[in-house]
Amino acid sequence: MIFEPRVEFDLDHYPRLRVWDPEAGHDRYLYLHRLTAYAQGDLDDLWSPLHVHHVDEDRWNNDPDNLEARSPADHTDYHLNGGAPS
């Protein structure tokens, strides 16, 4: 069990924090882009079901202007259509 946050960097994954969630009773990953979107008011809840999309598709570019909150369906549709509007 980990009680303090731990930053994890891996080139194959999004930058993230590993944090203890007392309500869930286990560790969870809190991704930096979600934390940024939450701080900017794009998400009402850190654990919101909304996806946070990187406009330039660079997972390391977490500038607030590069992030968009999207529904899971819209986000998946965007990527399945190669970025083209459906």
Backbone as ProteinMPNN parsed JSONL, in Angstrom:
{"seq_chain_A": "MIFEPRVEFDLDHYPRLRVWDPEAGHDRYLYLHRLTAYAQGDLDDLWSPLHVHHVDEDRWNNDPDNLEARSPADHTDYHLNGGAPS", "coords_chain_A": {"N_chain_A": [[0.846, -1.168, 0.0], [0.584, 2.207, -0.854], [0.928, 5.374, 0.499], [1.662, 7.985, -0.002], [1.813, 10.306, -2.756], [3.297, 9.271, -5.849], [5.384, 10.066, -8.475], [5.382, 8.944, -11.791], [7.238, 8.313, -14.608], [7.308, 7.231, -17.86], [8.275, 6.498, -21.027], [6.49, 5.186, -22.674], [4.01, 5.677, -21.691], [1.489, 7.988, -20.474], [2.5, 10.871, -18.562], [2.182, 10.503, -15.06], [0.696, 10.378, -11.765], [0.881, 8.268, -8.982], [-1.521, 7.607, -6.72], [-3.034, 7.237, -3.486], [-6.319, 6.157, -3.077], [-8.664, 6.643, -0.838], [-11.409, 6.102, -0.826], [-11.776, 4.118, -2.77], [-10.044, 2.275, -1.774], [-7.57, 1.524, -2.71], [-4.543, 2.06, -4.693], [-4.523, 4.504, -7.321], [-4.103, 5.703, -10.675], [-3.381, 9.011, -11.479], [-3.502, 11.003, -14.077], [-1.347, 13.424, -15.543], [-2.371, 15.14, -17.556], [-5.105, 15.03, -17.031], [-5.205, 16.134, -14.472], [-4.333, 18.718, -15.071], [-6.416, 19.575, -16.803], [-8.529, 19.497, -14.986], [-7.69, 21.46, -13.14], [-7.936, 23.674, -14.772], [-10.624, 23.853, -15.037], [-11.965, 22.335, -16.908], [-12.795, 19.805, -16.318], [-15.127, 18.566, -13.981], [-14.646, 16.816, -11.989], [-11.962, 14.898, -10.832], [-12.04, 12.197, -11.411], [-13.8, 11.968, -13.436], [-15.793, 10.583, -16.108], [-15.206, 11.66, -18.561], [-12.952, 11.957, -21.331], [-9.645, 13.281, -21.751], [-8.365, 14.972, -24.302], [-5.412, 15.338, -26.246], [-4.747, 17.934, -28.267], [-2.677, 18.325, -30.174], [-1.807, 15.758, -30.252], [0.393, 14.992, -28.807], [1.385, 13.396, -26.113], [2.952, 14.352, -24.072], [2.722, 17.052, -24.079], [1.233, 19.014, -22.085], [0.085, 21.493, -21.939], [-2.465, 23.733, -21.04], [-3.909, 24.864, -23.211], [-3.694, 22.922, -25.102], [-5.337, 20.873, -24.464], [-8.448, 19.123, -24.431], [-11.595, 18.389, -23.101], [-13.548, 15.576, -23.718], [-16.354, 13.515, -24.604], [-16.26, 9.965, -24.026], [-17.164, 8.517, -26.302], [-17.069, 10.444, -28.417], [-14.331, 11.003, -28.391], [-13.143, 8.523, -28.99], [-14.304, 8.092, -31.52], [-13.17, 10.217, -32.93], [-10.434, 9.458, -33.028], [-10.62, 6.97, -34.314], [-11.451, 7.724, -36.822], [-9.256, 8.904, -37.886], [-8.825, 11.521, -37.025], [-10.601, 12.974, -38.435], [-13.657, 14.796, -38.668], [-16.75, 13.265, -37.707]], "CA_chain_A": [[0.0, 0.0, 0.0], [1.336, 3.457, -0.932], [0.105, 6.442, 1.048], [2.009, 9.289, -0.536], [1.858, 10.272, -4.223], [4.562, 8.933, -6.488], [5.383, 10.441, -9.888], [5.909, 7.894, -12.653], [7.496, 8.709, -15.987], [7.632, 6.11, -18.726], [8.069, 7.025, -22.381], [5.369, 4.496, -23.322], [2.756, 6.032, -21.019], [1.292, 9.391, -20.129], [3.012, 11.205, -17.223], [1.109, 10.235, -14.103], [0.95, 10.249, -10.334], [0.212, 7.137, -8.349], [-2.058, 8.155, -5.477], [-3.931, 6.388, -2.699], [-7.719, 6.574, -3.093], [-9.264, 6.01, 0.337], [-12.767, 5.614, -1.118], [-11.661, 2.864, -3.515], [-9.262, 1.347, -0.964], [-6.366, 1.095, -3.432], [-3.885, 3.088, -5.484], [-5.055, 4.825, -8.651], [-3.268, 6.609, -11.451], [-3.923, 10.322, -11.801], [-2.688, 11.445, -15.205], [-1.043, 14.849, -15.498], [-3.278, 15.892, -18.421], [-6.396, 15.131, -16.34], [-5.015, 17.093, -13.389], [-4.279, 20.035, -15.709], [-7.769, 19.895, -17.26], [-9.316, 19.765, -13.778], [-7.251, 22.756, -12.615], [-8.421, 24.699, -15.695], [-12.087, 23.862, -15.002], [-12.538, 21.54, -18.003], [-13.394, 18.631, -15.68], [-15.718, 18.874, -12.685], [-14.217, 15.785, -11.051], [-10.749, 14.252, -11.341], [-12.347, 10.838, -11.861], [-14.874, 12.095, -14.427], [-15.678, 9.644, -17.233], [-14.753, 12.346, -19.773], [-11.562, 11.793, -21.748], [-8.928, 14.53, -22.008], [-7.694, 14.803, -25.597], [-4.291, 16.215, -26.594], [-5.049, 18.458, -29.602], [-1.558, 18.044, -31.09], [-1.567, 14.329, -30.084], [1.651, 14.798, -28.078], [0.983, 13.089, -24.736], [3.818, 15.072, -23.137], [2.371, 18.476, -24.138], [0.081, 19.194, -21.204], [-0.312, 22.897, -21.89], [-3.937, 23.775, -21.009], [-4.463, 25.165, -24.54], [-3.578, 21.722, -25.927], [-6.203, 19.834, -23.899], [-9.901, 19.25, -24.613], [-12.413, 17.338, -22.496], [-14.482, 15.005, -24.691], [-17.028, 12.283, -24.184], [-15.52, 8.803, -24.52], [-17.588, 8.166, -27.664], [-16.523, 11.433, -29.343], [-12.881, 10.865, -28.429], [-12.859, 7.296, -29.739], [-14.691, 8.333, -32.91], [-12.148, 11.105, -33.493], [-9.212, 8.704, -33.322], [-10.912, 5.908, -35.291], [-11.603, 8.363, -38.131], [-8.023, 9.586, -38.237], [-8.897, 12.939, -36.721], [-11.617, 13.622, -39.273], [-14.976, 14.873, -38.022], [-17.663, 12.203, -38.172]], "C_chain_A": [[0.899, 1.242, 0.0], [0.435, 4.58, -0.441], [0.489, 7.818, 0.551], [2.074, 9.199, -2.058], [3.259, 9.924, -4.713], [4.439, 9.287, -7.969], [6.009, 9.306, -10.679], [6.052, 8.429, -14.067], [7.946, 7.482, -16.759], [7.327, 6.593, -20.132], [6.914, 6.368, -23.114], [4.014, 4.866, -22.734], [2.667, 7.539, -20.83], [1.94, 9.667, -18.776], [1.877, 11.097, -16.208], [1.635, 10.236, -12.681], [0.231, 9.002, -9.854], [-0.214, 7.612, -6.976], [-2.973, 7.134, -4.791], [-5.336, 6.981, -2.751], [-8.406, 5.889, -1.915], [-10.668, 5.479, 0.085], [-12.733, 4.279, -1.847], [-10.888, 1.819, -2.708], [-8.023, 0.815, -1.673], [-5.751, 2.28, -4.17], [-4.608, 3.277, -6.807], [-4.041, 5.7, -9.355], [-4.026, 7.893, -11.726], [-2.999, 10.905, -12.867], [-2.553, 12.963, -15.202], [-1.996, 15.659, -16.375], [-4.666, 16.021, -17.799], [-6.311, 16.146, -15.201], [-4.991, 18.521, -13.935], [-5.674, 20.468, -16.157], [-8.683, 20.224, -16.076], [-8.973, 21.149, -13.215], [-7.759, 23.909, -13.477], [-9.942, 24.771, -15.731], [-12.745, 23.092, -16.132], [-13.181, 20.248, -17.503], [-13.944, 19.064, -14.327], [-15.199, 17.953, -11.582], [-12.977, 15.114, -11.642], [-11.032, 12.877, -11.931], [-13.534, 10.83, -12.836], [-14.694, 11.071, -15.539], [-15.228, 10.323, -18.536], [-13.292, 12.021, -20.052], [-10.953, 13.17, -21.931], [-8.037, 14.279, -23.225], [-6.557, 15.806, -25.74], [-4.491, 16.653, -28.047], [-3.934, 18.125, -30.584], [-1.107, 16.584, -31.032], [-0.206, 14.003, -29.463], [1.313, 14.617, -26.604], [1.817, 13.804, -23.686], [3.536, 16.568, -23.135], [1.083, 18.697, -23.348], [-0.25, 20.657, -20.964], [-1.84, 22.937, -21.906], [-4.571, 24.071, -22.363], [-4.418, 23.964, -25.475], [-4.526, 20.611, -25.479], [-7.672, 20.159, -24.118], [-10.59, 18.085, -23.91], [-13.447, 16.89, -23.52], [-15.187, 13.796, -24.096], [-16.205, 11.106, -24.709], [-15.881, 8.437, -25.962], [-17.015, 9.134, -28.695], [-15.015, 11.278, -29.493], [-12.478, 9.626, -29.237], [-13.163, 7.487, -31.212], [-13.649, 9.21, -33.615], [-10.912, 10.303, -33.913], [-9.462, 7.591, -34.344], [-11.06, 6.47, -36.707], [-10.372, 9.159, -38.515], [-8.051, 11.078, -38.001], [-9.93, 13.675, -37.532], [-12.925, 13.702, -38.507], [-15.893, 13.794, -38.565], [-18.882, 12.767, -38.848]], "O_chain_A": [[1.861, 1.316, 0.765], [-0.694, 4.724, -0.909], [-0.308, 8.748, 0.676], [2.359, 8.131, -2.599], [4.261, 10.241, -4.072], [3.499, 8.857, -8.638], [7.044, 8.766, -10.288], [5.094, 8.939, -14.648], [8.868, 6.78, -16.342], [6.217, 7.055, -20.396], [6.402, 6.932, -24.081], [2.981, 4.415, -23.228], [3.646, 8.264, -21.006], [1.939, 8.788, -17.914], [0.757, 11.542, -16.462], [2.834, 10.113, -12.43], [-0.891, 8.717, -10.272], [0.626, 7.98, -6.154], [-3.594, 6.291, -5.439], [-5.521, 8.171, -2.496], [-8.701, 4.695, -1.976], [-11.08, 4.505, 0.716], [-13.556, 3.403, -1.582], [-11.051, 0.619, -2.927], [-7.483, -0.223, -1.29], [-6.346, 3.354, -4.262], [-5.217, 2.353, -7.344], [-3.22, 6.357, -8.716], [-5.179, 7.863, -12.156], [-1.853, 11.256, -12.585], [-3.501, 13.689, -14.903], [-2.396, 16.757, -15.986], [-5.341, 17.027, -18.017], [-7.239, 16.927, -14.992], [-5.563, 19.429, -13.331], [-6.073, 21.607, -15.916], [-9.514, 21.128, -16.163], [-9.867, 21.916, -12.857], [-7.989, 25.006, -12.967], [-10.501, 25.653, -16.384], [-13.961, 23.178, -16.307], [-14.019, 19.664, -18.191], [-13.307, 19.836, -13.61], [-15.3, 18.267, -10.396], [-12.953, 14.799, -12.832], [-10.339, 12.441, -12.85], [-14.183, 9.802, -13.028], [-13.564, 10.724, -15.881], [-14.904, 9.64, -19.508], [-12.497, 11.834, -19.131], [-11.665, 14.127, -22.235], [-7.094, 13.49, -23.18], [-6.71, 16.98, -25.401], [-4.413, 15.828, -28.957], [-4.204, 17.692, -31.704], [-0.133, 16.21, -31.687], [0.284, 12.88, -29.578], [0.988, 15.588, -25.921], [1.424, 13.857, -22.52], [4.053, 17.288, -22.281], [-0.017, 18.58, -23.887], [-0.794, 21.02, -19.922], [-2.457, 22.239, -22.711], [-5.665, 23.581, -22.644], [-5.043, 23.987, -26.535], [-4.517, 19.523, -26.054], [-8.092, 21.31, -24.008], [-10.213, 16.929, -24.101], [-14.139, 17.714, -24.118], [-14.668, 13.14, -23.193], [-15.525, 11.235, -25.728], [-15.004, 8.088, -26.753], [-16.524, 8.702, -29.738], [-14.481, 11.406, -30.594], [-11.573, 9.689, -30.069], [-12.37, 7.091, -32.067], [-13.298, 8.959, -34.768], [-10.411, 10.461, -35.027], [-8.587, 7.305, -35.161], [-10.817, 5.76, -37.683], [-10.447, 10.015, -39.396], [-7.372, 11.829, -38.702], [-10.124, 14.876, -37.345], [-13.27, 12.776, -37.774], [-15.825, 13.448, -39.744], [-19.745, 12.012, -39.294]]}, "name": "protein", "num_of_chains": 1, "seq": "MIFEPRVEFDLDHYPRLRVWDPEAGHDRYLYLHRLTAYAQGDLDDLWSPLHVHHVDEDRWNNDPDNLEARSPADHTDYHLNGGAPS"}
